[in-house]
Amino acid sequence: MLSRRANNIHSGDPFVDKTKDNKLACQECCFVARENMAGQHAFNDLLKKTEHYDKDERYMAISDLCEVLKRNAAQSESASPGAGSKGPNSNSSLDPQTERRICSAVLNLLDDSSNDVQTVAVKTLSVLLITVKEEQVREIADRLCTLVLDQNKSDLRDVYAIGLKTLVETVPSSMGNIVSHCLVNRLVEGIHSNSATKSSDLLTRFGSSSESVTAQHEPLLNVTLSQLASPRPIVRKRAGTTIGVLATVISDNLLHRLVERILDQIDQVSDGLGKSGKKRAKKAKKTDDKTLAASDLRSADTRSLIRTMCTVSGSVGQRLNQGHIDRIVPIFLRFCDPGDAVSGDDEDIDSDEEMNDAEEDSEGMAQMQIELRESCFAGFESFVLRCPTLIRPHLAHIVHSALAYMRFDPNYSYGDEDASSDGDDDSEDYGESEDEEYEDDDDMSDEDDDENWKVRRSAIRTLTAVVEASKHDPSSLWLDQYVWRKNSDDKITVSGALVNRFKEREENCRVDIIECFTRLLSYTVSAASSGVLVLASGDSMVDDDAQGTVQVDLRTNVSAAIVGASMKQLSGKKSGDRSKSSAIALLSTLCLAPGGIGGADQIKSVFTHVKSILEVEDDAGNKHASSNGKSLKLEALCLVRNMLSSHKHNATDMKNALLSILLSELCKSVREDWYKVISEALRTLIEVPPLVVAGSTSKEDLDQVASSLYGAIEPRLAEHDIDQEIKECALSAAASLVSVLHGSLTDDQKKKLFEMVLERLKNESTRIAAIKTLSTIGAAAHSGSDLDMSTILNQTLEELAVLLRQQNRGLKQCALECLDTMVLCLGSNGDSSMDEGIFGSVLKDLGDIVTDADLHLCHLSLSASNSILKARSSTGALVKSHILPAALTLSKSPLLQDPALSSLLSLLEEMIVSKAVTFEKLRDALVNQVDMKSKRSKVAISNLAECIATIAAVATTSKQKTYLKSTISAIKAGDENAQATQLNLLVSGDFGRKVDLNSIGIANDAKGVYDKSFESSNEDIKHSAALALGRAAAGSIDTFLPGMLSALEESSGKKQYLLLSSLRELIHCCREKNQGELSRSISVILPHLEKNCENDEEGVRSMVAECLGSLACLDPDTVLPLLQKLATKDSDKKAIIRWTVGSAVKFAIGGQIE
């Protein structure tokens, strides 16, 4: 291979020294030639060693050959990076003869006497296929196919089959058609037990992309179907697998023919299983000798056909049509007849008939029946999940069959199954001792061949699929009843049957049953939250509005049975950890339902069993837990936390059971070794203080609880070398303890906890959790309790001030929220324990955050500043110095809105109230923010006007009167600057919304200037006047509204639009203030709006629609009937009216959401 330098020589570059470069090129060519020769020698040596008599030498040789081929492929790929377009095998540096020798050697080693050599040979084959050229790949495919089909080498067929599988999976996609062409015809011709699997591999990868395979779909389907009648089980099984893969790639026409052919064959070979099948056979008179002689073959055919049909439905169930389903399901039900489902508890079985049947049925036949029924239920599961709509007409029959076979256990009697439904007696069904229930398991241990549990498991999985398909409305699973016991008329619901079968002796089935019911209960709770059904508890009444909705009463019918059955799983000696875990998950889900776990007895029972899980000891009495035991303990703690945090239980019952049974064990769990158990135990302790307070606990009990919690939390809070999750949970637990039970802690205990929280605040890894802890404690102290935080306020504020300078936004946000809360805990101005010098530093840092770059942080900063000013009026000068300049800059920002604007208004108002600045100075400072030389946005002017109106509303009456008169005079004078006029108009309107303009005697003057402004030539002034009129009217409806409505009748065009804008603003202001004054005026407003619903101006109609929508939110009983009347009004302009009504409904929906 020539180098780039040699290529430059041959390119004729005139700037290259020909003599020198020719010499270098020759040297490089010689080097490459020597390198290639060395490579050929290396390959020759390795190929010779692959024929060595010593298997170790052959192993090392094939291993080295594999590595050399890998390096060779990597070098070829890197030497020609653009060769990908030519195919993955175009860069091979091996000559054809060497490639052929290597391929022959690797194939020969596939039948080596050493298994290790064979394994490496298969691995080498996968590398070889991406290294050699297409001709060699074709030869390898032909050779492997010949070896697989060679009857004389049947002992090595598995090795060759693995090699062929490797070929199909490894060959590049670009060569798929070539390989498929080589393989598919020969596999169709010689298909048998081993090649069928390889056909499935070929179909999986190239079944739909290769033309050669596509052309052979029908022949391959026919020959594979013929293998279903093979006497060899492995052939039948692999044929079914191949058909399942083939079904995913064949056309709909072929799929239809496939399904019909399989179903026809099932009809021909069997009439069913058990007594029902024999009755059908007798009825059809199929009793001739020929049929009986072929019974074994027919059974095998039936099993293969059923399994194949299930495989097809599982692969392409969504492609089946209603006709297919209507034919498949009855055939499957023939093999799952509920009448054949018997249990050891069925005492009314004809023993003689059963004995005769047992003599007729061989052991193989029993196994075949199990497999058939298992396959049928697997098919039902697939149909229900993949085509729930098509299967719905047959769903009741499927559920009936699944319920019957869920208890199919003819070799075992539980001895406690009563003929009762899931009514009030369900809970008594579990009164038998669990020990007795499982004592007979030892007697059954010798019956290893009893595999009936597989049928039960498949039936349970079918029920799980039904639950999944009914998750949006599971009411039928609680209400519809079925007969599930042989020769009995007693009926039971799906939910009742599942609870009844919690006693299942096989753990795999038992776990599936509990998980199925847990899923059903979870979906039921979700459906209840969305209003599909109503969950009622025994002591609650259903609302009248829900009388037409399906009602499920859990508390009366099911809850007690669930808790009782779950307790048996937790206490059963032979219940495994999986069963206990499933029972705990079920109880956690039950906590979400009305009534929760139940009453005091149920709560005590659950806590008692949880205590036994937490108290795991070994034979020596030492505390010990296996890995499974730790997981179970974790789940038990999660259950307790869910119970404590749930509001579905009686707080007093919960508190009494907790204190008497479980609290000590919860505290001990904090001293466990596994960090997850410790964290969950601490999370559980977080829920204890609120519960004991809500449960009307005595002072003595509160002190005892506080002492126990402190003893458990304090050691973990003090530790440093522990998991981060434990640290955060310990802080949260300390917050709950101090904020709720601080009255039961001693001063030393509180001081120690405060010190440790402050220490965590200074630690980078725990500072956010510590901030949240302080916020929780501070909120409790501010709520009126006697919790004193003065001892840590100085240090806390200092640390928070430092955190405000951090770049981490999340940290800064938490610090601001905590600062606002902690400031509210400050004492009076005369409190000497507070260092006043801290406020200067804090306010300076807060001022730096007051910008429109991050309005949320800005809002928090302004809120904290306002809290400081309220708590310490002496800080007015500091607020004026550090906060006010930034606040003034913010007030003219067009981005200012929502919480940030509200916080700014509150701060400015507090500055006037606390006399931190005079009204005149602050007003002038705000007015000066309107630059007369440059145009401000409408939003900025509106915000400034609201700021000025807010501080004017808290000024003295004389100052208000003087300022508003000057404002009205300025508007009348018609200042040449439009922005100043807009500002004055909006200030008067915003002030009128807060203070009745009649109280200062300027209401009539205000109406005059608003009306005059409507005639201005400046559109912005007109719009500002409309907004001002509506806002002023909100503060004095009786003064402004009659004039607005009169003017609306007399005006038209633009003025009419402006008056409607004023009316809309009035309605919006009243909605924001939740005023009821406008309600008595709605009847006066509606006729004017109704009249303008058919106005020719679209802008007017749009404004009318918005007014109607807003009024509908205020008084829907009055407005909605009017909208309904307008929508059905028959007039020449009904299209316009209906457009207005539709728009009004849209605005009403949007306003209601807001």
N, C-alpha and C positions, 0 to 999 in steps of 0.2 A: 504494500500500500504506500503510495507516494505521499510525502508530507506537503504542507502548504508551500514551503520554500521551493520544493521541486516543481510544484504546479506553477509557481511564478516563473520558473525558468522556461517552461514550455509555453507560457502565455506570451512570450516575446516582449517583456517589459524592457524598454530601451535604457532605463536608468539602473539596471542591474548589471553588475560586473559578471559577464557571461562566463569567463574562464573560472573565476573563483566559485561562482554559484553552481556551475556544472560539476565541479569537483565535489562540492558539498552534497549535491543531489545524488551523485553516484554513491557517496559514502552512506547516505541515508537509505538508498535503495538496497545496498548491500546489507545494512543493518536489519531492514524489514525482512529481506529474504532469509537472513540467518534466524530471525525471530520466528518466522513462519515454519522454517525447517525444524527449529527446536520444538515448536508446538506440535508439528506432525509426529516427531519422535515421541513426544510425551503421550500423545493419543495412542500411538502404536504400542508403547510400553503398557499403558493401562488396559488396552484391549487384550493384550496377551495375558495379563494377570487375571482378567475376568474368566479365563479358561483354566486357571490353576486348580490343582486337585484339592488344595487346602481351602476350606470355606472361609477362613479368616482372611486369606489373601484375596479371595474373590470379594469379600465384604469391603475390604479397604480399597480395592480397585474400583468398584462401582461407586463407593462414596466419593473417592477422589475424582472420578469421572463426572459425577454430578456437580461437584464444586467447580471443576474446570469449565463445564458447559455454562454454569451460571455466570462466571467471570467473562467467558467469551461472548455471551449474549449481552452483558452489560457494556463491554467494550465496543461491540458493534453498534449498539444503540447510541452511545455517546459520541462515536466517531462520525455518525451520520444523523444529526438531530432532526433533519428534515425528511427522513426516510419514512416517517410514519404514514405518509400518504401513499407509499408503495406497498404497505403491508407489513405486519410485524415480523415476518420471516425473511425480509429482503436483504438484511444486513449481515447475514451469516458469512463468516470468513472461512468456513470449512468447504473443502472441495466435495463434489457429489460422491466420490468413492468413499471418502472418510465418513461422510454422513451415513451412507448405506451400511458401512461396517459397524458404526456405533449403534444404529437402530437395530441391526441384527443381534448384536451382543446384548443390548438391553432386553430385547424380546426373549432371547434365550435364557436370560437370568430370571425371567418370570416363573419358569418351572424349575428353579434351582432347588436342591434338596434342603437348603437352609432357609428358614422363615425370615431371618433377618436380612438375608440377601434379597429375597423376594420383595420385602418391604421397601428397601432402598431402591430397587429396580423400578418399582411403581413410582416412587418419588422422582427418580431420574427421568422417567417417561414424561412426567408433567413439565419438566424443564426442557426436555428434548423437543416437545411439540411446539414450543415457541421459539426454537432455535433453528431447526432444519427447514428446508424449503417445502413447498406444497407437494412436490412429487413424493417426498419421503413421508409426509403426513398421510397421504393417500395409501401408501404402502403399509404404513403402521396400522391404519384403520382396517385394511383388507386382511392383514395378518392376524390382528386381534379378533376380528369377526370370525375368521376361519377357525382359530383356536377355540373360541367360545362354542362354536357349533360342532366341533369335532367330538363325536361320540366316544372315540378311543381315548380321549384325554379328560374324561369326566372328573377324575380325581383332582385335576388342576383347574377345573372350570371356574372355581371361585376366584382364583388368582387372576385368571384372564378376564373375568368379569370386572374385577376391580380396575384392571388396566384399561378396559374399554370405558368404564365409568369415568376414569381419569381423563381419557381422551375426549369424551363428550364435554366434560366440565371445563377442560383447560384449553382446548383448541380455540384460536382467535375467532372472533365473530365473522371476520371477513372470509374465513374458510368454512363457515358453517354449512353453506350449500353443498360444497364439495364433499365434506365428510358425511353429511346427511345422505347424499346420493349414493355413496359407497355402502352405507350401513342399512338404510331403511329397507331396500328391496330384499337383501339377504336375511334381515331379521324377520321380515314378514313371511318369507318362505320357510325359514327354519325355526320359527318361534317356539320356545319351550320354557321349562321352568326357570332357567337362569337368564335367558335372553330377554324375558318379559320385563325384568327389572330394568335392564339397560334400555329397552324401548321407552320406558317411562322417563328415564333420564334424557333420552334424545328428544322426546316430545316436550318435556318441560322447557328445554332450552331453545330448540329449533322447530317446535311443533307448528307455530304460526308464522314464522319468518322464512322458513326454507320452502321453496317451491317443490322440491323433491319429496319432502315429508307431507306437505299439503295434498299432493296428488295421491298419496297412499293412505289417506285418512280412512276411506271406506274399506279397502282390503284389510288394513290393520285392525279396524274395528271388528270386522267379520271373523278374522282368525283369532282374535283375542276373546271374543264371545264364545267361540267354540271351546276354548280352554277352560271355561267355567264348569264344564261337565267332566273335567279330567279326574281320574281316581286319586291323583296325588294332591293332598291338601295345599302344599306349598305352591303348586302351579295355579290352583284356583285362587289362592290369596293374591299372588303376584299379578294374575290376569285382572282381578278386580281393581288392584291398584293402578294398573296401566289404563284400564278403562276410565277410572276417575280422572287421571291426568289428561287422557284423550278428550274427555268431555269438555275440558276448558278451552280447547282449541278448535274443535270441529264446528261446523255450521249449525244453525238452528234446525235445518231440515234433518241433518244426520243425528242431532241430539234427540229430536222427536222420535225418529226411527229407533234409536238406541233404547229410549225409555219404554216405548211400546213393546219392543222385542223382549226386554227383560221382564216386563209385567206379564206378557203373554206366557212366558216360560214359567213364571211363578204360579200363574193360574193352573198350568198344566201339571206341575209336579207336586202340589201340596194343597190341602184343604185347611191347614192350620195345625195347632198343637193341642195336646191334652184331650180332655173329653169333648170339648167343643169341636175340635178337628175331626175326631172319630165320628161324632154325630153327623157332621157335614159329609164325611166320606160315605157313611151308611145311607144317608139320605140320597146321595148321588149314585148309590149302588156301585161304588168302586171297590168291589170286594173280590174280583176275579184273581185267580192264582198269579197271573202275570204281573198284576199291579203289586201284589204282596211280595212277590219275589224281587221286585225292583225297589222295595221300600228304602233300603240302605242308600242306593244310588240317588233316589229322589230326595232323601234327607240331606245328603251332601250337596246336591244341586240347589236345593232351597236355601241352605245356609249361604252358599256362595252368591246366589242371585240376590238375596236380601242384603248381604254385606255390600255387594257391588252397587245396588240401588242406593244404599245409604251413602256410599262413597260419592256417587254422582250427585246426590242431593246436597251433600256437604260442600262439593266443589262448585256446582253451578245451580244451587237452589233458586237463586234470583232469576234464572233464565227459564224456569219451568212455568207453564201456564196453568190456568184453573182446571183444565181438563186433566192434565197430568196429576195434579194434587187430588182431584176428586176420585181418581182411579187408584192412586198409590195408597192413600190413607186407609181405605177399607181393607185392602190387602194386608197392610201392616197390622191393622187391628185384629185381623184374623189370627195372627200369631201372638197377640197380646190380649186375648179375650179376658175381661175381668172375672168371668166365671171360673177360669182356671187358676186364679190367684188365690192360693190357700195359705193359711198360717197354722202353726201348732196350736193356736188358741181357738180355732174353729172346731168345736166339739160335735157338730152335727154332720160330719162327713160320713158317707157310707164306707165303713171300714172294709167290707168285702170287696167293694168295687175298687177301692184304692189298692187293696192287696193284689187284685188281678192286674190292675194297671202297672203296679210295681214289677210284677213278674214279666209283663210284656216288655216293659221299658228297660233296656239295657243301660249300663253305665254310660256308654258312648252316646246313646240317645238322650239321656239326661243332660250331658254336657252340650250336645247339639242344641237342645231346647234353650239352655241358658244363653248360648252364643246368639241364637236367633232373636230371642227377646231383647237381648242387649243391643243388637244391631238395629232392631226396629225402633227402640226408644231413642237410639242415637239419631236415627232418621227423623223422628218426631222433633227432637231438639233442633236439628238443622232446619226443618221446615218452619218451626215457630220463630226462630231467630232471623232467618233469611227471607221468608215471604209471609209475614204475619197477616197481611190482608187476605191472601189466598187461602190460608189455613183456618181463618176464622170460622167458616161454617162447620168445621170438624173439631173445633177446639174443645167443646164440651166432651166429646167422646174420648179425645186424647187425655184430657184431665181425669176423666173417670178411670181410664185404664191405668194411668200413672199412679193415681191414688191407691188403686187396688194392688198394684205390684210394688208399691212402696213398702207394704207390709208382707210381701211374699217371702215367707220363711217357714216352709212346711216341716222342717226338722227341729223346730224349737218352739217352746211355749213360754210366754212371759208370765202367764198366770194371773195377770191383773187387768186384762183388757175387758172393760165393761161395755155393754151395748148402749153407749150414750153418745150423744152428739156434743158439739162444742158449746153447750149451754151452760147453765149455772153449775153443773156437776163436773165440769172439766177439771177443776182444781183438785177434786177428790180422786181423780183417776191416778194421781201420783202419790197416793197415800201409802202405798206399799214400800217396804224397806228397800233401799237401793242394794243393800247387801244381799237380800234374798233374790233380787232381780238378777244379779250377776253371779250368784253362787253356782248356778248350773253351768256356767261357762267352762269350769274345769272338767265337767263331765262331757262337754262337747269338744274338748281339745283334741280328741283322737280323730274326729271327723275332718281331716284335712281336705277331703275331697268335696266338702260342702261349699260350693261357689255360688249359691243363690244370692249372696250379697251383691254380686255384680249386677244382677237384674234389678235389685233394689236401688243400687247406686245410679244406674242408668235412668230409672223411673224418677228418681229425685232430681236428676239433672234436667229431665224434661220439664218437671214442675218449676225448676229454677228458670228455664227458658220462658215458660208461660208468665212467670212473675216479671221477668225482664220485658217481655212484650206488652204487659199490662201496666207498666210503671206510671203512665200518665193518668190512668183511672183504674186502680186495683180494687174497686168496691166489690166487683163480682167474686173475687177470691175470698171475701169476708162474708158474703151473703148467699151465694149459690150453693146448694147442698147436693151431695152425691152419695150413692150407696157404695160403700167400700169394703164391706164384709160379705163373704159368701153366705148365701142362704139367710140373709137378714134384710129387713126393711128399714133398719136404722140408717139415718143419713147424717152426713157431716160436711162441713165446709172445708175448703183447702187450708185455711188458716188453722182451723181446729184439728185437722188431720196432721198437720206438721207439728203442732205442739204435742199432740198425742204420741207422736213417734220419736220424741226426744229420748225415749228409753231404748232406742235401737242399740243392739249389742255390738255391732261392728262399728268401730270408731270412724272409719272412712265415711260410712253412710251417715253416722250420727252427726259428724261435723258438717257434712253437706246439707243435712236437714236443718240444722240450727242456722247455718249461713243463709240458706234459702229463706227461712222465716225472717231473719234479720233484714234481708234485702226487701222482703215484702213490707215489713213494718216501716222501714226507712222511706220507701216509696209512698206508703200511705200517709205518713206525716207530711211529706212534700206535697202530695195531692191536696191534703187538708189546708196547707198554707196557701195554696193557689186557688182555693175555693171549689175544687172539683167535688169534694165530699166534706162531711163534717165529722170530726172526732169528738165524741162526747164522753165525759167521765160520769160515773154513777151519781155524783152529787152535784152535777151542773145541769142547767136547763138549756135547751137549744133555742136560739133566737128565732123569733117569728120569721125573719127574713130567710132563714135556712130551712124552713119547713119542707120546701120542695126539693131539697138536696139530699143525696144519699147519706145516711147517718150510720156511723160505726161506733158502737159503745165498747171501748176497750176496757174501761175500769170494771164494768159489770161482768163481761163475758170472758175476757182473755187475760187481763193483766195478772190476776192471781195465779192462773195456770202457768203463765210464762215464768213468773218468779219462782213458783214451786218446782217446775221442771229444771230451771237453771240452777237452783240450789242443789238439786240432786246431782247435777253434773259437777258442781264445785266440791261436793262432799263425797262423791263416789270413789271408792278405793281403786276401782279399775278404770276410772275415767282418766284418759290421758291428758297431757297438757294442751293438746289441740282442741279437745272437747271443752276444757275449762276456758281456754282463750275464746272460743266461739261463744260460750255462754256469757262471758263478761262483755263481749262486743254487743250481744243482744240486749243485755241490761242497759248498756250505755245508750243504745238507740231508744229503748223504752223510756229513758229519762226525758226525751223530747216530746212524748205523747202526753195528752191531758191526763192528769192524775199521777204521771210519772211511774215510779216503782210501785207505789201504793201507799198504804197507811203505815202506822207505827210498827205493826207486826212484820210487814214485808221489809221495811227499812232495817229493823233489828236483825232479821234473818240474813239479809245481804251483808250487813256490817260484820256479823258473826263469822260468816264464811270468808269474807275478805281478811278478817283478822287471822284466820287459820292459814291463809296463803302467806301473809306477811310474817307469820311465826314459823319459819322453816328451820328445823333443827335436825342435826344428825343423831346417830345412836348414842353419842356421848353427851348429848344435851347442848352441844355448842351450836351457835347459829351458823347455818350453812345453806347455800343455795346453788344449784347447778345452773348452767347457762340457760336451760329452759325455765328453771325456777325463777331466775332473775327476770326473764321476759314476762313470765306470768305475773310476777310481783309488780312490774311496771304497768301492765295492763290493769291490774286490780287498783292501783293508785289512780290511774286515769278514770276508772269507773267512779271511784269515790269523789274525785274532783268534779266530774260531771254531775253527780248527785248533789253535791254541796252548792254548786253554782246554778243548778236548775231551780226555776221558780215554780215548778209544778208540784212541789211537795209542801207539806205543812212544816213551817220553820220550827215550831216547838217539837214536833215528833222527830225531826231530823237532828235537832240540837240534843235532845235527851239521849237518843241512840248513840250519837257521836261521843258525847262525854262519858257515857257509861261503858262503851264497848271499844271504840276505835282510836280515840285521841292519843292515848299513850303509845300505841303501835305506830301511828303516823309520825310521832316525834322520834321514835326509835329508828324509823326508816331513813331519817335524815343522816344517821350515822352509818349507813351502808357503805359498801366499797365501790359499787358501780355508779359512775357519775350520772347516768340516765335515771336511775332509781332515786338518787339524791335530789336531782333537779325536779323530778315529778313530785316527790314528797314535799318539797318546798312550795311548789305551785299549789299543791293541795292545801297546805297550811295557809296560803294566802286567802282561801275562801272561808277559813274558820272564823276569824273575828267578825265579819259582817253577819254570819249565820247566828253566832251566839248572842249577838245584840238583838237581832230580829226575833230570836226565840224567847224573849222575855226572861233572860237569865238573871239570877240573883247576884248581888255584889260579891258574895263569897265564891260563887262558881266563876264569875268573871275574873277574879283575882287568880283562881287556880288555873284557868285556861291561859291567862296572860303569862303566868309563871312557867307553865309547861312550854308554851310557844317560845318564850324568851330563851329557855334552856336549850331548845332545839336549834333556834336560828342563830343565836349569838356566836357559837363556836364556828359555824360555817362562814359567818360574816367576817370573823376575825382572821380566818386562814388566808394565806397569800398564794401558796403553791397548790392551787386546785384548778379545776376546769373552769373556763370562762362562763359556761352556762350556769354552773353552780353559783358563781359570784353574782351574776345578774339575778338569778332566782332568789338568792339570799337577800339581796337589796329589796326586791319586790315584796318579799315576805316581811322584812323589817318595816317597810312602808305601811303595809296593811296592819301590822301589829300596833305601831305607834299611832297611826291616824285614827284607829277605831278603839283600841284598848289602852290608850295612854293614861287614862284615869286609874288603871289597875297596875301600872308599872311604877316602881319607885323612882325617885329622882336620880339615883345612881345608875339605874338601868337605862333610863332615857338618856342620860348624859353619855354613857358608854356607847349606846347605839348611835347617837348624834356624832360622836367623835369618829366612829368607824365609817359612817357615811361620808363625813368630810374627808377622811383619808382616801376613800374610794373616789371622791370627786377630784382629787389631785392626781389620780392615776389615769394615764391615757387610755388604758384598755377598758376601764369601768366608769369613766366620767359620764357618759350618756345615761347609763343605768342609774348612776347616783343622782343625776339631775332629775330624772323622772321620779326617783324616790323622794327627793326634796319637794318636788312639785306636789306630790300626793299628800305629804305631811303638811305642807304649807296651806293647801286647800282646806284640809281638815281644821287647821288652826284658825283660818279666816272665817270658817263657817259658823263661828260662835262658840266653839268648845273652849275649854280652859287649858288647852295645850300651849305652853309657853316655849317659843323658839328664840327668845332674845339672846340666849347664850351662844348661839351659832350664827346669828344674823350677820354680824360684822365679817366673819371669815367667809361665810357663804357669798355675800355680795362682792367681796374682793375677788374670790375665785371666779365668780360669774363674769365680773368685769374683764378679767383676763381672757376668758373664753370668748368674749365678744370680739376680740381682735384676731381670732383664728380665721383661716380661710375656708375651713370645712363648713359648708352651708347647713348641713343637718345638725352639726354641733351648735352652731350659732343660733339656729332656730330653737333648739331645746333650751339653750341658755336664756334666750329672751323670754320664752314662756315661763320658765322657772323664776326668772327675775321679777316678772310681773306678779306672779303668785306670792313670792317671798316679800315683796314690798308691801303687799296688802296686810302682812302680818306685823307691820311696824306698830309700835305703841304710840302714845300721844307725843306731842312736840316736846314735852318736858322729860321724856324718857332719857335718862343720862347714860344708859348702857349702849346707846347707838352712837357710833362714830360718824358725826356729820360730815367729816372730810371725805368719806367714801363717795358721797353723792356727786361731788364734783367730777371725780374720775369716771363714775358710771355714766353720768349724763354726757360727758364728752364723748365716750365711746358710743353711746346711743345716737348722738347727733351725727356721727359719721355714717350711720346706717340709714338715716332718713334721706333716701333718694328714690327716684322712680326707676332705678335699675332693677330692683327686686321689691315689688310692691307688698309681697307678703311679709318679708322681713321688715320693711318700712312700717307696715301696720303694727307688727309686734313691738317695734321700737317706740312708736308713738304711744301705744297703749301702756308700755312700761313707764314712759316719761310721765304720762298722765297719772298713773298710779302713784309715782313718787311725789308728784305735786299735790295730789290729794292727801297722801299720808303725811307729808311734810310741806306745809305752805311756806316754810322758811326757805325752801329751795327755789322760790320763784325767780330770784335773780340768776341762779345757775341755769334754770330752764330757759330764761330769756336770753342768756348768753350763748348757751351751747345748742339748744334745740330750735329756738324761734327762727334764726336765719335759714336753717335748712327747711323748716316748715314753710316759710314764706316762698322759698324757691320751689318747693313741691306744690304749693297751692296753684301755681300757674302752669303746671305740667298737663298737657293734653292726655296723658296716660293715667292720671289720677282717677280712681273709681272704687266703688264697693267698700270693702273693709278698711282700706287705707284712707279713703275719704272720710268715712265715719270716725276713725280714730283721730284724724286731723281736726275734725269739727269738735270732738270731745275735748281735745287738748286746748284748742283756742278758747273754747267756752270756759274751761277750768282756769285758764290764765286770767280771764276777766273776773271770774268769781273770787279767785284767791288774790286778786289785785297784784299779780306779778307784773302786769303792764296795764296802762290805762286804755280805756275804750278808744279814745281819740287817736292815740299813737298807733295802736294795732290796726284801727280802721284805715288810717292814712297809709300805713305800711302795705296793707292789702290792696288799696286802690292804686298805689304806685306800681304794683306788679303789672298793671295794664299799660303797656308801652304805647303811647299815642302815635308814635312814628311807625310802628310795625303792627301788622294785623295779627291778632291772637285768634286761636281756634275757638269755635263756639263752646266746646267742652271746657276749655280753660276759663272763659268768661263766666260760664255757668257755675263752675266750681268756686271761683273767686266770689261770685255773688252769694253763693250759699254760705261761704265762710263769713262774709261781712254780715249777712242776715243773722247768722248764729250768734255772733258776739253782740249784735245789736239787741237780740231778744233777751239777753241777760244783763243788759245795761240798765241804768235807772230810767224811770218813766220820762223824766225831763229830757234826758239825753236822747232817748228814743224819739220823742216828739220833735226835738230840734233837728235831729239828723234826717228823719223821714220827710219833714217839711222841706228841708233843703234839697233832698233828693227829688221830690215832686216838682219843686221849682226848677231844678236843673233840666228835668224832662220837658217841662212846659217851655223853657227857654229855647229848647231845640239846639243843644250843643252841636257845633259843627262836626265834632268827632263822633262817628256812629258807634264806636266801641264803648265810649263812655255812656252814651244813651242806653245801649243794650245792657250795660252793667247796672245802671240805675233802675231800669225797668225790672230786671231780674231780682235785684236786691229788694225792691218794694214787694214783689210777689212772694219771694221766699220769706220775707219778714211777716207778710200777711198770713202765710200758712202757719206760722208759729204764734203770732200775736194778732188778735182781732183788731183790724184797722179802725173800727168804730171806737175802740177804747182810747185812742189818741186823736180821734177826730179828723182823720184824713181819708176816710173811706170814699166820700163823694169826690174829693179831688183825685183820688187814685182812679176811680171809674172814668173820670173825664180824660185823664192823660192816656189811659189805655185805649179809649175809643178814638182819641185824636191820633194816636200812634198807628192805628189801623190804616190811616190815610197817608202814612209816610211813603215816600218814594223808595226807601231802602227796605228790601225784603227781609234783611236780618232784624231790623227794628220791628217790623210787623210780626215776625215770628216770636221775638222776645216779648212783645206786648201780649200776644195770645197766651204764651206760657205764664206770664206774670198774672194775667187776669184769672186764669184757672187756679193758680196756686193761692192767690189772695182770696178767691171765692171759697177755698177749702177751709179757711179760718173764719169766714163769715158767710155761710151759705144763704141765709135769708136776705142779706144785703145785696149780694152780687147775682145770684142765680136767676131771679125774676127778670132782671134787665138783660141778662145773657139770652134767655129764651125769647124775650120780646124782640130783641135785635135779630135773633136767628130767623124769626118769621118775616121780618121786614127786609132782610138783606138777601143778596144772591151773589153768585160768583165767588170771587176771592174772599170777600168779607165773611160770607157764609162758611167757607172752609176754615177761616181763622177762628170764628166763633165755635165751630165744632172742635177745633184743636183745643180751645180753652175748656170746653166741656169735657173732652177726653182727659185733659190734665187734672181737672177737678175730680173726676172719678178715680184716677190713679192715685192722687194724693189721699183721698178718703180711704182707699183700699190699704195704702201703706200705714195709715194711722188707725185702721180698724174702727173708723167712725161709724156710728149708727145713724147720724143725723141725715145722711143722704138717702137712707132707706125710705123715709117718709116723703121724699121728693121724687122718687123714681116714677111714681104714677104721673107726675107732671112732666117729666122729661121724655117718657116713652112716646107720647103722641107726636112730638116734634121729630124724633128719630124715625118713627114709622112713616111719617110723611116724606122724609127725604131718602127713604130706601130706594125709590125709583128715580132719583135725581139723575139728570143727564150727565153730570160731571162725575167721572170715575173717582177723582180725588175726594169729592164730597161723600160718595157712597162708601169708599174705603174708610173714611173717618167715622161715618155712621156705624159701619160694621165693627170697628174697634170699640166704639162706645157701647154698642149692644153687647159685645163679648165681655167687656169689663163689668157691665151691669149684671150680666148673667152670673158672674162669679160672686157678686154681692148679694143678689136676690134671685136665685134660679127659679124659685116657685112662681115668680111673677114674669120673668123675662122669657123663659123657655116656652111657655104656652104661646106667647106672642110670636116667637120665631117659628113655631110650628104652624101657627095660623098664616103667617106671611108666606111660608114655604108652599102652602096649598092654595094660596090666593090666585084666583083666575082673573087676569087682566092683560091688557095689551103689552105691558112691560114685565110680565111674569119672569122672563129669563133674567132680567136685570135684578128683580127683587130676590130671586133665588140665589143669584150670585152673591148678593149682599148678605143673605141669611147664611150661606155656606161660609163666607168669610168671617161672619160673626161667630159661628160655631168654632171655627179654627182658632180665632183669638181667645175664645172662652176656654178651649182645651189648653192652649198655651199658658194662659193666665192662671188656670187652676193648677197646672204642674208647677209653675213658679211659686 
